[in-house]
Amino acid sequence: MTICSTRWTTGILTIGALTASLLGGAMAVAPSAAAAYAGQCNSNQVTSVGVTPGYSITRPAYQSGTDRTANCWMDYGSTGKGVEWLQFSLNSCYGFKLATDGVFGSATRSALVSAQGQENITADGQYGTQSSQYLKFPRYREITGDRSGCESIN
């Protein structure tokens, strides 16, 4: 690497760091394309069978028309029903007191990092595949719909 390209790279990294610091240390970006997410979570309608027989859990989802998938992402700056359900779940299952306003801000990111750490997964403050599988979400009885604790799909 030449001195010129080293200075150019250092300059770009410095500009990126300054921009991130002006934005409060975070930028809203989708996780890598390698994860093949359907899109940003915009719904709370994916119900999955939990570990406990007779119970199900509802996780954030991406919805397009009538199709729904839990294969979605959220990050700082995301908004909508998926964020609202994540906030509700972090409050219900991890004891946080977040506003359930559907805005993924610094308080939601901090709570998510803490919950990810409790579940021993990558604590990066981004909601994706690991968070969807390992975080706890409110659990409901399949027959009556009554809420009964929290559970993950793993």
DSSP file with accessible surface (Angstrom, degrees, kcal/mol):
  #  RESIDUE AA STRUCTURE BP1 BP2  ACC     N-H-->O    O-->H-N    N-H-->O    O-->H-N    TCO  KAPPA ALPHA  PHI   PSI    X-CA   Y-CA   Z-CA
    1    1 A M              0   0  177      0, 0.0     2,-0.1     0, 0.0     3,-0.0   0.000 360.0 360.0 360.0 134.1    0.0    0.0    0.0
    2    2 A T     >  -     0   0   89      1,-0.1     4,-2.2     4,-0.0     5,-0.2  -0.380 360.0-112.0 -83.7 165.8    1.4    3.4   -0.9
    3    3 A I  H  > S+     0   0  119      1,-0.2     4,-2.5     2,-0.2     5,-0.2   0.914 117.7  54.3 -62.6 -39.4    1.5    6.4    1.4
    4    4 A C  H  > S+     0   0   99      1,-0.2     4,-2.2     2,-0.2    -1,-0.2   0.939 110.6  43.7 -62.4 -47.1   -1.0    8.2   -0.8
    5    5 A S  H  > S+     0   0   40      1,-0.2     4,-2.6     2,-0.2    -1,-0.2   0.854 111.9  54.8 -69.9 -30.5   -3.6    5.3   -0.6
    6    6 A T  H  X S+     0   0   58     -4,-2.2     4,-2.7     2,-0.2    -2,-0.2   0.935 110.0  45.9 -65.5 -43.8   -2.9    5.0    3.2
    7    7 A R  H  X S+     0   0  183     -4,-2.5     4,-2.6     2,-0.2    -2,-0.2   0.909 112.8  50.8 -64.4 -41.1   -3.7    8.7    3.7
    8    8 A W  H  X S+     0   0  175     -4,-2.2     4,-2.3    -5,-0.2    -2,-0.2   0.950 112.7  45.5 -62.1 -46.9   -6.8    8.4    1.5
    9    9 A T  H  X S+     0   0   52     -4,-2.6     4,-2.6     1,-0.2     5,-0.2   0.925 113.4  49.7 -62.5 -44.4   -8.1    5.3    3.5
   10   10 A T  H  X S+     0   0   75     -4,-2.7     4,-2.4     1,-0.2    -1,-0.2   0.917 110.4  51.3 -61.4 -40.9   -7.3    7.0    6.8
   11   11 A G  H  X S+     0   0   32     -4,-2.6     4,-2.4     2,-0.2    -2,-0.2   0.918 110.4  47.9 -62.8 -43.2   -9.2   10.2    5.6
   12   12 A I  H  X S+     0   0   84     -4,-2.3     4,-2.5     2,-0.2    -2,-0.2   0.930 112.2  49.3 -64.4 -43.8  -12.2    8.1    4.7
   13   13 A L  H  X S+     0   0  118     -4,-2.6     4,-2.4     1,-0.2    -2,-0.2   0.902 110.8  50.9 -63.1 -38.7  -12.2    6.3    8.0
   14   14 A T  H  X S+     0   0   72     -4,-2.4     4,-2.6     2,-0.2     5,-0.2   0.932 109.9  48.9 -65.1 -44.2  -11.9    9.6    9.9
   15   15 A I  H  X S+     0   0  101     -4,-2.4     4,-2.6     1,-0.2    -2,-0.2   0.928 111.9  50.0 -61.5 -42.5  -14.8   11.1    8.0
   16   16 A G  H  X S+     0   0   37     -4,-2.5     4,-2.5     2,-0.2    -2,-0.2   0.917 111.0  48.3 -62.2 -42.9  -16.9    8.0    8.7
   17   17 A A  H  X S+     0   0   62     -4,-2.4     4,-2.3     2,-0.2    -2,-0.2   0.915 112.3  48.8 -65.6 -41.0  -16.0    8.1   12.4
   18   18 A L  H  X S+     0   0  100     -4,-2.6     4,-2.1     2,-0.2    -2,-0.2   0.926 111.7  49.5 -64.9 -42.3  -16.9   11.8   12.6
   19   19 A T  H  X S+     0   0   58     -4,-2.6     4,-1.5    -5,-0.2    -2,-0.2   0.936 111.3  49.1 -62.2 -45.1  -20.2   11.2   10.8
   20   20 A A  H  <>S+     0   0   25     -4,-2.5     5,-3.5     1,-0.2     6,-0.6   0.904 109.9  51.5 -62.2 -39.6  -21.1    8.4   13.2
   21   21 A S  H ><5S+     0   0   76     -4,-2.3     3,-1.3     1,-0.2    -1,-0.2   0.895 107.8  52.1 -67.6 -34.7  -20.2   10.5   16.2
   22   22 A L  H 3<5S+     0   0  148     -4,-2.1    -1,-0.2     1,-0.3    -2,-0.2   0.815 108.1  52.8 -68.0 -28.0  -22.5   13.3   15.0
   23   23 A L  T ><5S-     0   0   89     -4,-1.5     3,-0.5    -5,-0.2    -1,-0.3   0.211 130.0 -94.0 -91.9  16.3  -25.3   10.8   14.6
   24   24 A G  T < 5S-     0   0   52     -3,-1.3    -3,-0.2     1,-0.2    -2,-0.1   0.758  74.7 -62.3  79.7  21.6  -24.9    9.6   18.2
   25   25 A G  T 3 <S+     0   0   52     -5,-3.5     2,-0.4    -6,-0.2    -1,-0.2   0.592 115.5  89.6  84.6   6.9  -22.6    6.7   17.3
   26   26 A A    <   -     0   0   11     -6,-0.6     2,-0.4    -3,-0.5    -1,-0.2  -0.988  48.4-169.1-140.5 150.1  -25.1    4.9   15.1
   27   27 A M        -     0   0   93     -2,-0.4     2,-0.8    -3,-0.1    49,-0.2  -0.997  30.3-120.3-133.9 138.3  -26.2    4.7   11.5
   28   28 A A        +     0   0   60     -2,-0.4     2,-0.3    47,-0.1    49,-0.1  -0.710  51.0 149.3 -81.3 109.6  -29.3    2.9   10.3
   29   29 A V        -     0   0   79     -2,-0.8    47,-0.1    47,-0.1     3,-0.1  -0.987  47.9-108.9-138.9 149.1  -28.1    0.3    7.8
   30   30 A A        -     0   0   55     -2,-0.3     3,-0.1     1,-0.1    10,-0.0  -0.491  42.9-103.2 -72.6 145.6  -29.4   -3.1    6.8
   31   31 A P        -     0   0   24      0, 0.0     6,-0.1     0, 0.0    -1,-0.1  -0.185  64.1 -58.3 -59.3 169.0  -27.3   -6.1    7.9
   32   32 A S    >   -     0   0   81      1,-0.1     3,-1.6     2,-0.1     5,-0.3  -0.026  43.6-122.2 -55.8 149.3  -25.2   -7.7    5.2
   33   33 A A  G >  S+     0   0   97      1,-0.3     3,-1.7     2,-0.2    -1,-0.1   0.747 105.8  77.0 -63.4 -22.2  -26.9   -9.0    2.1
   34   34 A A  G 3  S+     0   0   97      1,-0.3    -1,-0.3     2,-0.1    -2,-0.1   0.801  85.9  61.7 -60.3 -25.9  -25.4  -12.5    2.9
   35   35 A A  G <  S-     0   0   34     -3,-1.6    -1,-0.3     1,-0.0    -2,-0.2   0.718  96.8-146.2 -73.7 -18.9  -28.1  -12.8    5.6
   36   36 A A    <   -     0   0   69     -3,-1.7     2,-0.1    -4,-0.3    -3,-0.1   0.918  23.5-173.4  54.4  51.1  -30.8  -12.6    2.8
   37   37 A Y        -     0   0   52     -5,-0.3    35,-0.2     1,-0.1    -1,-0.2  -0.474  29.0-135.0 -71.7 147.3  -33.3  -10.8    5.0
   38   38 A A        -     0   0   50     33,-2.9     2,-0.3     1,-0.3    34,-0.2   0.849  67.3 -73.5 -70.2 -33.2  -36.8  -10.3    3.4
   39   39 A G  E    S-a   72   0A  16     32,-0.6    34,-1.5    23,-0.0    -1,-0.3  -0.967  71.1 -33.1 163.2-173.8  -36.8   -6.7    4.7
   40   40 A Q  E    S-a   73   0A  63     -2,-0.3    34,-0.2    32,-0.2     2,-0.2  -0.520  72.3-100.1 -71.6 135.9  -37.1   -4.5    7.7
   41   41 A a        +     0   0    0     32,-2.1    41,-0.4    -2,-0.2    42,-0.4  -0.388  52.4 162.4 -58.4 122.3  -39.5   -5.9   10.3
   42   42 A N        +     0   0   70     19,-1.8    39,-0.5    40,-0.2     2,-0.3   0.191  55.5  41.4-127.8  12.1  -42.8   -4.0    9.8
   43   43 A S  E     -B   61   0B   7     18,-2.0    18,-2.8    38,-0.2     3,-0.1  -0.943  57.9-143.5-150.7 168.7  -45.2   -6.3   11.6
   44   44 A N  E     +     0   0B  32     -2,-0.3    18,-0.1    16,-0.3    26,-0.0  -0.078  69.3 109.1-125.0  33.8  -45.7   -8.4   14.7
   45   45 A Q  E     +     0   0B  85     13,-0.1     2,-0.8    24,-0.1    -1,-0.1   0.324  36.0 107.7-102.5   8.1  -47.6  -11.2   13.1
   46   46 A V  E     -B   59   0B  20     13,-1.3    13,-2.9    -3,-0.1     2,-0.5  -0.786  47.2-170.7 -89.5 114.3  -45.3  -14.2   12.9
   47   47 A T  E     -B   58   0B  82     -2,-0.8     2,-0.3    11,-0.2    11,-0.2  -0.914   6.3-174.0-104.5 127.7  -46.5  -16.7   15.5
   48   48 A S  E     -B   57   0B  20      9,-3.1     9,-2.8    -2,-0.5     2,-0.3  -0.901  32.1-104.0-122.1 150.3  -44.2  -19.6   16.0
   49   49 A V  E     -B   56   0B 102     -2,-0.3     7,-0.2     7,-0.2     2,-0.0  -0.556  42.8-144.5 -69.5 130.2  -44.5  -22.8   18.0
   50   50 A G        -     0   0   11      5,-1.6   103,-0.2     2,-0.3     4,-0.1  -0.132  27.3 -95.4 -83.2-171.3  -42.4  -22.4   21.2
   51   51 A V  S    S+     0   0   90    101,-0.7   102,-0.1   103,-0.1    -1,-0.1   0.860 106.5  76.3 -75.0 -35.9  -40.4  -25.0   23.0
   52   52 A T  S >  S-     0   0   50      1,-0.1     3,-1.5     2,-0.0    -2,-0.3  -0.652  92.5-115.8 -82.0 123.0  -43.3  -25.7   25.4
   53   53 A P  T 3  S+     0   0  115      0, 0.0     3,-0.1     0, 0.0    -2,-0.1  -0.264  98.5  25.6 -57.3 139.8  -46.0  -27.8   23.9
   54   54 A G  T 3  S+     0   0   41      1,-0.3    88,-2.8    -4,-0.1    89,-0.4   0.470 106.7  94.0  86.9   2.2  -49.4  -26.1   23.6
   55   55 A Y  E <   - C   0 141B  38     -3,-1.5    -5,-1.6    86,-0.2     2,-0.3  -0.899  50.0-169.8-125.7 154.7  -47.8  -22.6   23.5
   56   56 A S  E     -BC  49 140B  15     84,-2.5    84,-3.1    -2,-0.3     2,-0.3  -0.929  10.2-144.7-136.9 162.0  -46.8  -20.2   20.8
   57   57 A I  E     -BC  48 139B   0     -9,-2.8    -9,-3.1    -2,-0.3     2,-0.5  -0.931  10.4-137.4-126.0 151.5  -44.8  -17.0   20.7
   58   58 A T  E     -B   47   0B  21     80,-1.0   -11,-0.2    -2,-0.3   -13,-0.1  -0.956  25.5-176.6-112.1 125.5  -45.3  -13.9   18.4
   59   59 A R  E     -B   46   0B  23    -13,-2.9   -13,-1.3    -2,-0.5    27,-0.0  -0.795  36.4 -83.8-116.4 160.8  -42.1  -12.3   17.0
   60   60 A P  E     -     0   0B   0      0, 0.0     2,-0.3     0, 0.0   -16,-0.3  -0.272  56.4-176.1 -58.1 150.8  -41.5   -9.3   14.8
   61   61 A A  E     -B   43   0B   0    -18,-2.8   -18,-2.0    10,-0.1   -19,-1.8  -0.941  32.5-118.7-146.5 164.5  -41.9  -10.0   11.1
   62   62 A Y  E     -E   69   0C  67      7,-3.1     7,-2.0    -2,-0.3     2,-0.5  -0.944  34.3-166.1-104.6 128.2  -41.7   -8.6    7.6
   63   63 A Q  E     +E   68   0C  57     -2,-0.5     2,-0.4     5,-0.2     5,-0.2  -0.972  17.3 173.5-121.6 131.3  -45.1   -8.6    5.9
   64   64 A S  E >  S-E   67   0C  66      3,-2.5     3,-1.9    -2,-0.5     2,-0.3  -0.955  72.1 -45.0-132.9 109.6  -45.7   -8.1    2.2
   65   65 A G  T 3  S-     0   0   64     -2,-0.4     0, 0.0     1,-0.3     0, 0.0  -0.494 123.2 -25.9  65.7-125.7  -49.3   -8.6    1.2
   66   66 A T  T 3  S+     0   0  127     -2,-0.3     2,-0.4    -3,-0.1    -1,-0.3   0.485 117.8 100.7 -96.9  -4.1  -50.5  -11.7    3.0
   67   67 A D  E <   -E   64   0C 120     -3,-1.9    -3,-2.5     2,-0.0     2,-0.4  -0.675  49.8-178.5 -85.2 136.1  -47.0  -13.2    3.2
   68   68 A R  E     +E   63   0C 126     -2,-0.4     2,-0.3    -5,-0.2    -5,-0.2  -0.979   6.9 176.2-133.5 145.8  -45.1  -13.0    6.5
   69   69 A T  E     -E   62   0C  54     -7,-2.0    -7,-3.1    -2,-0.4   -23,-0.1  -0.995  32.5-144.1-146.7 146.5  -41.6  -14.1    7.6
   70   70 A A  S    S+     0   0   14     -2,-0.3     2,-2.1    -9,-0.2    62,-0.1   0.451  79.2 102.8 -83.7  -0.1  -39.6  -13.7   10.7
   71   71 A N        +     0   0   58     -9,-0.1   -33,-2.9   -31,-0.0   -32,-0.6  -0.496  59.6 112.4 -83.9  70.0  -36.5  -13.4    8.5
   72   72 A a  E     -a   39   0A   0     -2,-2.1     2,-0.3   -35,-0.2   -32,-0.2  -0.820  53.3-136.1-136.5 173.8  -36.3   -9.6    8.9
   73   73 A W  E     -a   40   0A  37    -34,-1.5   -32,-2.1    -2,-0.3     2,-0.3  -0.924  11.3-173.4-134.1 157.5  -34.0   -7.0   10.5
   74   74 A M  B     +F  127   0D   0     53,-2.0    53,-2.8    -2,-0.3     2,-0.3  -0.980  13.0 163.8-146.4 149.8  -34.2   -3.8   12.6
   75   75 A D    >   -     0   0    8     -2,-0.3     3,-2.9    51,-0.2    29,-0.2  -0.914  52.1 -44.9-153.3 175.7  -31.6   -1.4   13.6
   76   76 A Y  T 3  S+     0   0   64     -2,-0.3    29,-0.2     1,-0.3     3,-0.1  -0.211 128.0  26.5 -49.7 126.6  -31.2    2.1   15.0
   77   77 A G  T 3  S+     0   0   43     27,-3.0    -1,-0.3     1,-0.4    28,-0.1   0.222  88.8 131.0  99.7 -14.3  -33.5    4.4   13.1
   78   78 A S    <   -     0   0    3     -3,-2.9    26,-2.9    26,-0.2    -1,-0.4  -0.356  35.3-171.4 -67.6 153.6  -36.0    1.7   12.2
   79   79 A T  B     +G  103   0E  81     24,-0.2     3,-0.2   -38,-0.1    24,-0.2  -0.941  27.5  57.4-140.8 161.5  -39.7    2.4   12.8
   80   80 A G  S  > S-     0   0   31     22,-1.8     4,-2.3    -2,-0.3     3,-0.2  -0.625  92.0 -36.4 120.1-171.4  -43.0    0.6   12.8
   81   81 A K  H  > S+     0   0  113    -39,-0.5     4,-2.5     1,-0.2     5,-0.2   0.816 126.7  58.0 -62.2 -35.6  -45.0   -2.3   14.2
   82   82 A G  H  > S+     0   0    0    -41,-0.4     4,-2.2    -3,-0.2    -1,-0.2   0.930 109.5  44.3 -61.9 -43.6  -42.0   -4.6   14.3
   83   83 A V  H  > S+     0   0    0    -42,-0.4     4,-2.9    19,-0.2    -2,-0.2   0.924 111.4  54.4 -65.8 -42.0  -40.1   -2.1   16.5
   84   84 A E  H  X S+     0   0   72     -4,-2.3     4,-2.5     1,-0.2    -2,-0.2   0.917 110.1  46.3 -58.8 -43.0  -43.2   -1.6   18.7
   85   85 A W  H  X S+     0   0   31     -4,-2.5     4,-2.7     2,-0.2    -1,-0.2   0.897 111.0  52.3 -69.1 -38.1  -43.4   -5.4   19.3
   86   86 A L  H  X S+     0   0    1     -4,-2.2     4,-2.8     2,-0.2     5,-0.2   0.944 111.0  47.6 -60.2 -46.3  -39.7   -5.6   20.0
   87   87 A Q  H  X S+     0   0    1     -4,-2.9     4,-2.3     2,-0.2    11,-0.3   0.934 112.2  49.0 -60.8 -45.4  -40.1   -2.9   22.6
   88   88 A F  H  X S+     0   0   69     -4,-2.5     4,-2.9    -5,-0.2    -1,-0.2   0.922 113.2  48.2 -59.5 -43.3  -43.1   -4.6   24.1
   89   89 A S  H  X S+     0   0    1     -4,-2.7     4,-3.0     2,-0.2     5,-0.5   0.902 109.6  50.8 -66.7 -41.9  -41.2   -7.9   24.3
   90   90 A L  H  X S+     0   0    1     -4,-2.8     6,-1.5     1,-0.2     4,-1.4   0.899 114.9  45.1 -63.4 -37.6  -38.1   -6.3   25.9
   91   91 A N  H  X S+     0   0   35     -4,-2.3     4,-1.0     4,-0.2    -2,-0.2   0.947 119.2  40.6 -67.3 -48.4  -40.4   -4.7   28.5
   92   92 A S  H  < S+     0   0   40     -4,-2.9    -2,-0.2    -5,-0.2    -3,-0.2   0.868 127.4  28.6 -70.5 -40.2  -42.4   -7.9   29.1
   93   93 A b  H  < S+     0   0   25     -4,-3.0    -3,-0.2    -5,-0.2    -1,-0.2   0.646 131.4  30.4-101.5 -18.4  -39.7  -10.4   29.0
   94   94 A Y  H  < S-     0   0   30     -4,-1.4    -3,-0.2    -5,-0.5    -2,-0.2   0.372 102.1-114.6-123.7  -0.3  -36.6   -8.5   30.2
   95   95 A G     <  +     0   0   55     -4,-1.0    -4,-0.2     1,-0.2    -3,-0.1   0.646  60.7 147.7  80.3  16.6  -38.1   -5.9   32.6
   96   96 A F        -     0   0   55     -6,-1.5    -1,-0.2    -9,-0.1    -2,-0.1  -0.317  45.0-141.3 -77.9 168.6  -37.2   -2.8   30.6
   97   97 A K        +     0   0  199     -2,-0.0     2,-0.2     2,-0.0    -1,-0.1  -0.390  40.6 157.4-126.6  53.5  -39.5    0.3   30.7
   98   98 A L        -     0   0   25    -11,-0.3     2,-0.3     1,-0.1    -7,-0.1  -0.488  49.2-109.5 -77.9 148.4  -39.2    1.4   27.1
   99   99 A A        -     0   0   66     -2,-0.2     2,-1.4     1,-0.1     3,-0.3  -0.601  25.0-137.3 -68.9 133.0  -41.8    3.6   25.4
  100  100 A T        +     0   0   68     -2,-0.3   -16,-0.1     1,-0.2    -1,-0.1  -0.516  60.6 131.5 -92.9  67.7  -43.6    1.3   22.9
  101  101 A D  S    S-     0   0   95     -2,-1.4    -1,-0.2     2,-0.2   -21,-0.2   0.404  73.5-116.5-101.1  -2.2  -43.6    4.0   20.3
  102  102 A G  S    S+     0   0    3     -3,-0.3   -22,-1.8     1,-0.2     2,-0.5   0.668  76.6 122.1  75.1  17.0  -42.3    2.0   17.3
  103  103 A V  B     -G   79   0E  71    -24,-0.2     2,-1.4    -4,-0.2   -24,-0.2  -0.955  57.5-144.2-117.4 118.5  -39.1    4.1   17.1
  104  104 A F        +     0   0    1    -26,-2.9   -27,-3.0    -2,-0.5   -26,-0.2  -0.641  43.7 150.7 -83.4  90.3  -35.8    2.2   17.4
  105  105 A G     >  -     0   0   20     -2,-1.4     4,-2.5   -29,-0.2     5,-0.2  -0.264  63.2 -71.4-107.0-162.7  -33.7    4.8   19.2
  106  106 A S  H  > S+     0   0   67      1,-0.2     4,-2.6     2,-0.2     5,-0.2   0.858 128.7  52.9 -66.3 -34.5  -30.8    4.7   21.6
  107  107 A A  H  > S+     0   0   60      2,-0.2     4,-2.4     1,-0.2    -1,-0.2   0.924 111.5  46.3 -68.1 -40.6  -32.9    3.4   24.6
  108  108 A T  H  > S+     0   0    5     -5,-0.2     4,-2.7     2,-0.2    -2,-0.2   0.929 112.9  50.4 -65.8 -42.4  -34.2    0.5   22.4
  109  109 A R  H  X S+     0   0   54     -4,-2.5     4,-2.7     1,-0.2    -2,-0.2   0.939 111.0  48.3 -61.6 -44.5  -30.7   -0.2   21.2
  110  110 A S  H  X S+     0   0   78     -4,-2.6     4,-2.1     1,-0.2    -1,-0.2   0.909 112.7  48.2 -62.9 -42.1  -29.3   -0.3   24.7
  111  111 A A  H  X S+     0   0    3     -4,-2.4     4,-2.7     2,-0.2    -1,-0.2   0.914 111.8  50.0 -64.8 -40.9  -32.1   -2.6   25.9
  112  112 A L  H  X S+     0   0    0     -4,-2.7     4,-3.0     2,-0.2     5,-0.2   0.924 108.6  52.0 -64.3 -42.3  -31.5   -4.9   23.0
  113  113 A V  H  X S+     0   0   54     -4,-2.7     4,-2.3     1,-0.2    -1,-0.2   0.932 111.5  47.9 -58.9 -44.5  -27.8   -5.1   23.6
  114  114 A S  H  X S+     0   0   51     -4,-2.1     4,-2.2     2,-0.2    -2,-0.2   0.937 113.1  46.8 -62.6 -47.1  -28.5   -6.0   27.2
  115  115 A A  H  X S+     0   0    0     -4,-2.7     4,-1.6     1,-0.2    -2,-0.2   0.909 111.1  52.2 -63.6 -40.8  -31.0   -8.7   26.3
  116  116 A Q  H  <>S+     0   0    1     -4,-3.0     5,-2.3     1,-0.2    -1,-0.2   0.916 109.4  50.3 -60.7 -42.0  -28.7  -10.1   23.6
  117  117 A G  H ><5S+     0   0   35     -4,-2.3     3,-1.4    -5,-0.2    -1,-0.2   0.902 107.1  53.9 -62.5 -40.6  -25.9  -10.3   26.3
  118  118 A Q  H 3<5S+     0   0  107     -4,-2.2    -1,-0.2     1,-0.3    -2,-0.2   0.828 111.0  46.4 -63.3 -30.7  -28.3  -12.1   28.7
  119  119 A E  T 3<5S-     0   0   41     -4,-1.6    -1,-0.3    -5,-0.2    -2,-0.2   0.361 113.0-120.6 -93.5   5.9  -29.0  -14.7   25.9
  120  120 A N  T < 5S+     0   0  151     -3,-1.4     2,-0.3     1,-0.2    -3,-0.2   0.879  70.4 125.2  56.4  42.3  -25.2  -15.1   25.1
  121  121 A I  S   <S-     0   0   19     -5,-2.3    -1,-0.2    -6,-0.1     2,-0.2  -0.745  77.5 -58.3-118.4 173.7  -25.6  -14.0   21.5
  122  122 A T        -     0   0   78     -2,-0.3     2,-1.4     1,-0.1     3,-0.2  -0.322  49.6-150.2 -55.6 117.3  -23.8  -11.2   19.6
  123  123 A A        +     0   0   50      1,-0.2    -1,-0.1    -2,-0.2   -10,-0.1  -0.596  51.4 128.6 -94.4  75.0  -24.6   -8.0   21.5
  124  124 A D  S    S-     0   0   74     -2,-1.4    -1,-0.2     2,-0.3   -11,-0.1   0.414  73.6-116.9-110.1  -1.4  -24.5   -5.6   18.7
  125  125 A G  S    S+     0   0    0      1,-0.3     2,-0.4    -3,-0.2   -49,-0.2   0.642  78.0 118.5  74.4  13.3  -27.9   -3.8   19.1
  126  126 A Q        -     0   0   61    -51,-0.1     2,-0.6   -14,-0.1    -2,-0.3  -0.923  60.2-137.1-111.8 138.0  -29.1   -5.0   15.8
  127  127 A Y  B     +F   74   0D   1    -53,-2.8   -53,-2.0    -2,-0.4     2,-0.2  -0.842  50.3 117.5 -96.5 122.2  -32.2   -7.3   15.5
  128  128 A G  S  > S-     0   0    8     -2,-0.6     4,-2.7   -55,-0.2     5,-0.2  -0.669  75.4 -36.3-153.6-148.7  -31.7  -10.1   13.0
  129  129 A T  H  > S+     0   0   55      1,-0.2     4,-2.0     2,-0.2     5,-0.2   0.904 130.5  46.8 -57.5 -50.2  -31.6  -13.9   12.8
  130  130 A Q  H  > S+     0   0   84      1,-0.2     4,-2.8     2,-0.2     5,-0.4   0.936 114.5  47.0 -60.7 -45.9  -29.9  -14.5   16.1
  131  131 A S  H  > S+     0   0    3      1,-0.2     4,-2.1     2,-0.2    -1,-0.2   0.919 110.8  52.6 -62.7 -42.2  -32.2  -12.2   18.0
  132  132 A S  H  < S+     0   0    5     -4,-2.7    21,-0.3     1,-0.2    -1,-0.2   0.880 117.7  37.9 -60.7 -36.3  -35.3  -13.6   16.4
  133  133 A Q  H  < S+     0   0   71     -4,-2.0    21,-0.9    -5,-0.2    20,-0.7   0.836 126.8  29.9 -85.8 -34.5  -34.2  -17.1   17.4
  134  134 A Y  H  < S+     0   0   94     -4,-2.8    -3,-0.2    -5,-0.2    -2,-0.2   0.689  93.4  91.4-108.3 -20.9  -32.8  -16.6   20.9
  135  135 A L  S  < S-     0   0    2     -4,-2.1    18,-0.3    -5,-0.4     2,-0.3  -0.439  78.3-113.0 -71.7 154.2  -34.5  -13.6   22.5
  136  136 A K        -     0   0   75     16,-0.1    16,-0.2    -2,-0.1   -43,-0.2  -0.669  33.9-174.4 -87.9 142.1  -37.6  -14.3   24.6
  137  137 A F  E     - D   0 151B   1     14,-2.6    14,-2.3    -2,-0.3   -78,-0.1  -0.904  41.2 -73.5-129.1 158.8  -41.0  -13.1   23.4
  138  138 A P  E     - D   0 150B   0      0, 0.0   -80,-1.0     0, 0.0     2,-0.4  -0.247  49.9-141.7 -55.2 138.1  -44.4  -13.2   25.1
  139  139 A R  E     -C   57   0B  47     10,-2.8     9,-3.3   -82,-0.2     2,-0.4  -0.854  16.3-167.0-107.6 139.7  -45.8  -16.7   25.1
  140  140 A Y  E     -CD  56 147B  53    -84,-3.1   -84,-2.5    -2,-0.4     2,-0.3  -0.954  28.0-110.4-127.6 144.8  -49.5  -17.5   24.6
  141  141 A R  E  >  -C   55   0B 105      5,-2.9     4,-2.0    -2,-0.4   -86,-0.2  -0.566  26.5-140.8 -70.1 131.6  -51.6  -20.6   25.2
  142  142 A E  T  4 S+     0   0   97    -88,-2.8    -1,-0.1    -2,-0.3   -87,-0.1   0.860  95.7  42.6 -66.2 -34.3  -52.6  -21.9   21.7
  143  143 A I  T  4 S+     0   0  168    -89,-0.4    -1,-0.2     1,-0.1   -88,-0.1   0.946 130.0  20.5 -79.9 -47.7  -56.2  -22.9   22.8
  144  144 A T  T  4 S-     0   0   82      2,-0.1    -2,-0.2     1,-0.0    -1,-0.1   0.686  90.0-130.9 -98.0 -21.2  -57.2  -19.9   24.9
  145  145 A G     <  +     0   0   44     -4,-2.0    -3,-0.1     1,-0.3     2,-0.1   0.497  52.9 152.4  81.0   2.0  -54.8  -17.2   23.7
  146  146 A D        -     0   0   91     -6,-0.1    -5,-2.9     1,-0.1     2,-0.3  -0.412  49.5-114.4 -65.6 141.9  -53.9  -16.3   27.4
  147  147 A R  E     +D  140   0B 108     -7,-0.2    -7,-0.3    -3,-0.1     2,-0.2  -0.569  37.1 175.1 -78.2 136.9  -50.5  -14.9   28.0
  148  148 A S  E     -     0   0B  26     -9,-3.3    -1,-0.0     1,-0.4    -8,-0.0  -0.656  47.7 -66.5-147.4  81.4  -48.2  -17.1   30.0
  149  149 A G  E     -     0   0B  39     -2,-0.2   -10,-2.8   -11,-0.1    -1,-0.4  -0.264  67.5 -66.2  77.5-158.4  -44.6  -16.0   30.4
  150  150 A b  E     +D  138   0B  32    -12,-0.3     2,-0.3   -57,-0.1   -14,-0.1  -0.940  46.2 168.3-136.0 155.5  -41.9  -15.6   27.8
  151  151 A E  E     -D  137   0B  16    -14,-2.3   -14,-2.6    -2,-0.3     2,-0.2  -0.988  23.7-133.9-162.8 156.5  -40.0  -18.0   25.6
  152  152 A S        -     0   0   17      2,-0.3  -101,-0.7    -2,-0.3   -18,-0.1  -0.632  31.4-114.5-106.6 172.6  -37.7  -18.3   22.6
  153  153 A I              0   0   46    -20,-0.7   -19,-0.1   -21,-0.3   -20,-0.1   0.585 360.0 360.0 -83.8  -7.6  -38.0  -20.6   19.7
  154  154 A N              0   0   94    -21,-0.9    -2,-0.3   -19,-0.1  -103,-0.1  -0.777 360.0 360.0-105.7 360.0  -34.7  -22.4   20.7
